[in-house]
Amino acid sequence: MNDRQENGIERAEQTLVDNGKDAIRIRTPALSSEDARQTYKVIEASLRELWEVVDNLSAVLPPRPTYYRVTIFGSSRMNPGDQLYEDVKRLSAELALMGCDIVTGGGPGLMQAANEGEHEGDILKRTYSIGLNVELPHEQESNPYVEKLYHHGTFFSRLHHFVQLSSAFVVMGGGIGTTLEAMLVWQLIQVDHLRNRPLVFVGEQWKALVEWGRTYWLTGNPDLADPEDLEIPNCVDTVDEAVHVIRRNLEDWASEAV
């Protein structure tokens, strides 16, 4: 028996007392640089195979949803009493009265306004207020109006869940996170991964974004997008106009079930 084997046996034979029971404690040496590289290669290959599985599963189209659900995106920084907060609450209440489930990020601000509006508008008790929360150093607590809550560890899975759940999307005033959500849905519609699901931009902020796209994407040198791509978002000024867009799509959606 060589020194290395003896040392290994000695390490394996070391014991500690845990609640009166003996347990073997084996000291594992740190991985060498080469072992660490090989381990990473195995993890990387496994992740590629996992992504292939996810892609294959995503290619399977879900059945026609039983419920019409509207996702409302917007800033977490608004408070009750702010004009935009009250507008979103009224928007959501109108949609709930029409029979639409409401989906948000489940947090404060305009997310809370949307969930609260569903609570007020669901006088027939037939819709749900859904929240898709994400783990953050802040803004982790769900608002009190969420009836069905999902937790996500990453923005990626959360965004995918928004898309899977929703029949329509309304984008209210917001910052970087809201813009990310809006642009993701815009692109998915552009590449035909989403069909017959309206994207509604409410307010001057988003009209300015679309005009920015016209200025910098449609230069002719060459164009960075097609002109019809800029027509994908339904740009409106008020929540009443947003309700009108959703109502028309809801009627089409309902007629397809007949």
N, C-alpha and C positions, 0 to 999 in steps of 0.2 A: 504494500500500500504506500503510495507516495504522499509527500507532505500536503499536496493540494487536496487529496481525498480525505486525509486525516482532519485537516482544517474544516472541510465540509461537514464531516460527521460531528465534529465538536460544535459547530454552529447549529446543526440540526438538533443536537441533544440538549442545548440550552433550553431551560424551561422557565416559565413564570407562573405565578399563582394568580388566578383570576376567579374571585369569588369561591376560593377553596378548591378549584379544579385546576389540574395541570394542563397547560397548553404549549404545544411546540412553537417556538419562535425561530423562524429562519430568516436570517439577514440576507436580503437580496442586493447584490452589488449594482451600482448604477450602470446603465447601458453604455457601451462604447459608442463612439461617433459612428462607426460603421453599422453597428446594430440599430442605432437610432434611425439611420438613413433607410435601412431595410424595412424597419417597422413602418416608417412613413410611407414607403412605396406600397406596402400591403394595404395601409389605410386608404391611400389615394386610389388604388385599383378598386377597392371595395366600394368607395364612394361613386366612382364612375359606373359601376354595375348597378348601384342603388339608383342613380339618376336615370339609367336606362329603364329600370322597372317603373319609376315614377312617370317617365315620359310615356311608356306604353299604357299605363293605367289612365293617364290624362287624355289619351287619344280615344278612350271609350266615352262616348257621349252619354251624359246622364239622361234619364227619362224626363219627360216634360214635368217641371215642378208642379206640385199640387197648390202651392201658395205663391202669390205675387209679392216679391220682397223688394224694397227700395233701400239702397244704401245711401246714407247721407254723410258726406265728408265735410269737415270744417274744423276750425281752430279750437284748441283746448283752452284758449286764454280768455274767452268771453265769460261774462257773469250774468246771472239772472237780472233782468232790468235793462241790460244793453239792448239796443234796437235790433241788432243782428240775432241775438239770443231769442228775443220774442218773435222775430220773423221765422226762425227755424222751428220754434215750437208750434207756431201756427201752421207752417208747411206740413209738419209731421202729423199734426192733428187732422188736417184735411185728408192726408193720404191714408191714415188709419180709418177714418170714416168711410173711405172708398173701399176698404178691405185689404189694404196693403200692410204687410209686416214691415217693421222698420229695423234696419241694421245700421249699427254705428261701431266706432272703436270702443265703446263702452266706458269712456272716461268722462272728464269734466268738460266745461265749455259748451260748444255747439253740439258735441256728442250727447251731453246730458240734455240739452234743449230738445234734441230730436227724440230721445227716449221718453222724455217728459211729455212731449206733444202726443206721442202714441198713446201714452197712459190716459191723457185727457180725451183724445178722439175716439178711443175704442169703447164707445158706449154700449156696443152690442157684445163685447167680450169675445171677439172672434179673431183678433190679430195678436201678434207677439212683438215684444220689444227685445231685440237681440243685440248683444255686445260682444265684440271680438277684441279682447284685451291683449296687450303685449307687455312683457316684462321690461321695465325701464327703471333707472335710478329714481325717477319721479313719475307721477301720473299713473301709478299702478292700480290704485283703488278703482273699482267700478262704481259708476254712479247709482243712486238708489232706485232708478227707474228701469234698470235692466231686468228683464224677466228670465232671459235665457243667456247664460254667460259662457263663453269659450276663452280659454287661456292659450296664448301663443308665446313661445320662447324667442321667435325671430319675426322680423318684419316680413320676410319672404313668405313664410307659411300663412301669416295673417292676411297678406295681400291676396294670396291664392284663394283663401277662404272667402274673402269678400266677393271675389269673382264667381266662385262656385255657387254662392248663396243667392246672388242678386239678379233680378230681372231688369233693374234700372238703377242709374246712379245720378245723384244730385250733388254738385260741388258748390259749397258755400265759401265764404271768405276764410282764408287760412294761410299758413306759412309753408315751410319746406315740406313737412309731412303731408299736408293736404295736396300740395303740388305733385309730390311723388305719386300719390294715389290717383290723382286726376290723369297724369301722364301715362301711367300704366294702363288704365282703362282705355284711354285714347289710342294707344298703340295696339292693344289687343283688338279693338274694333277695326283699326286701319288694316291689320294683317288678316282680318276675317276669322280670328279666333273667337270673337263674340259677334253674334248676329241678333238683330232685332232687340237690342237692349240699349235704350237711349241713354246718352250721356248729356246731362244738363248742367251748364255753367251759369251760375246766378251772380250777377253783379259786374261792375266795371272792371274789377281786377282781372277777370278771366277774358273779357272782351279784349283787354289790352294784351293779354298773353297771345290770343289768336292773331291779333294785328301784328304783334312782334313776329309771329311765325310767317305771316304774309310778307313782312319786310325782309326777313333774313333767310327764309327757306325758298321763296319763290323769286330768286334773283335772275334766273335764266342763264346762269353762268357756272355750272348748270343748276337747275332746280334741285333742292334737297328734299323736296316732298312733292306730291301731286296736288294740284289745286283743290281737288275734291277732299283731300285729307283735312283741309282747313274747314270743311263744311260738316265734319263729323260731330263736333260739340254743338248742342243747341244752346246758343247764347241768349239769355233773357235778362231782363232788368229786375224782375220781382218774383217772389215766391208764388204769387198767383199764376204767373205765366208758366212757372215750373210745374205747378199742379196740372195745368192744361195739357202740357206735353205728356206728363205721366198718364193722365186720364185717357188720352187717345191711344197710347200704347197698351194700357190695361184693357181697353175695350177690344183691341185687336187680339190680345192674348186670350181674353175670355171667349171670343168668337171662334178661335181655333179649336177650342175644347168641344164645341157643339158638333 
